[in-house]
């Protein structure tokens, strides 16, 4: 995490949740559904995401929570 505070929910029913803050690191196993929630609002949060396989970036589905 570069900026802010984010909760990352993961699992088929979002049953797991991890909170990351600046300096934190999170590993998400392949093919695990996940959703990041900005806990820093109204400020933005920022992170660097890395994928093992470049072609994976084409399969990433961005999920935006409903307001």
C-alpha positions as CSV (number, residue, x, y, z in Angstrom):
1,X,0.0,0.0,0.0
2,X,1.3,3.4,-1.0
3,X,-1.5,5.5,0.4
4,X,-4.6,5.1,2.5
5,X,-6.3,2.1,4.1
6,X,-8.0,-0.7,2.2
7,X,-10.1,-3.7,3.3
8,X,-9.7,-6.6,0.8
9,X,-12.5,-9.1,0.9
10,X,-11.9,-12.5,-0.7
11,X,-13.5,-15.9,-1.3
12,X,-16.6,-17.0,-3.1
13,X,-18.9,-15.2,-0.6
14,X,-16.4,-12.5,0.5
15,X,-16.0,-14.5,3.7
16,X,-12.5,-13.3,4.5
17,X,-11.3,-9.8,5.0
18,X,-7.9,-8.3,5.5
19,X,-7.1,-4.6,6.2
20,X,-3.9,-3.1,4.7
21,X,-2.4,0.3,5.5
22,X,0.6,2.2,4.1
23,X,3.6,-0.1,3.8
24,X,1.4,-3.3,3.9
25,X,1.6,-6.2,1.5
26,X,-1.1,-8.6,0.4
27,X,-0.8,-11.8,-1.6
28,X,-4.0,-13.1,-3.3
29,X,-3.8,-16.6,-4.7
30,X,-4.7,-17.2,-8.3
31,X,-8.4,-17.5,-9.2
32,X,-9.6,-16.2,-5.8
33,X,-12.4,-13.7,-6.1
34,X,-11.6,-10.4,-4.3
35,X,-12.9,-6.9,-3.8
36,X,-11.0,-4.0,-2.4
37,X,-12.8,-1.4,-0.3
38,X,-11.3,2.0,0.4
39,X,-11.5,2.7,4.1
40,X,-9.8,6.1,3.7
41,X,-12.8,7.8,2.1
42,X,-13.1,10.6,1.2
43,X,-9.4,10.4,0.6
44,X,-8.1,8.1,-2.2
45,X,-6.1,4.9,-1.5
46,X,-3.2,3.8,-3.7
47,X,-1.4,0.5,-4.2
48,X,0.8,-1.3,-6.7
49,X,-0.6,-4.6,-8.1
50,X,1.6,-7.2,-9.7
51,X,0.6,-10.3,-11.7
52,X,2.7,-13.4,-12.3
53,X,1.6,-13.7,-15.9
54,X,1.1,-10.6,-18.1
55,X,-1.9,-12.2,-19.9
56,X,-3.7,-12.2,-16.5
57,X,-4.2,-8.5,-16.8
58,X,-6.7,-9.1,-19.5
59,X,-8.9,-11.3,-17.3
60,X,-9.0,-8.9,-14.3
61,X,-12.6,-7.8,-13.7
62,X,-13.0,-4.5,-11.8
63,X,-15.8,-4.6,-9.3
64,X,-17.2,-1.3,-8.0
65,X,-19.4,-1.5,-5.0
66,X,-22.9,-0.1,-5.4
67,X,-23.5,3.2,-3.7
